[in-house]
Amino acid sequence: MLVIFFFSSLFWFGSLSYLSSSWEGNIEQINFLAASLSQLG
């Protein structure tokens, strides 16, 4: 359980870092991240 949380945290940290560096025009990626989160949950 903690391993899943750890990897999901790394995934979100990397994703947020990438999105913050190129925010505009990334609505599709945000939707993809939301879909991935819903699948994890």
C-alpha positions, -999 to 999 in steps of 0.1 A, spaced: 0 0 0 28 24 9 46 14 -22 16 24 -44 13 57 -26 51 63 -30 50 57 -68 18 76 -73 34 105 -54 65 104 -77 42 102 -107 22 133 -96 54 152 -86 69 146 -121 37 154 -138 32 186 -119 68 197 -126 63 190 -163 30 208 -165 43 238 -145 71 242 -170 47 241 -200 13 249 -187 -6 265 -216 -23 241 -240 -20 211 -217 -57 207 -210 -57 172 -226 -28 162 -204 -47 174 -173 -77 153 -184 -54 123 -189 -39 127 -154 -74 130 -140 -84 98 -158 -53 80 -145 -60 91 -109 -96 78 -112 -82 45 -124 -58 44 -95 -86 51 -70 
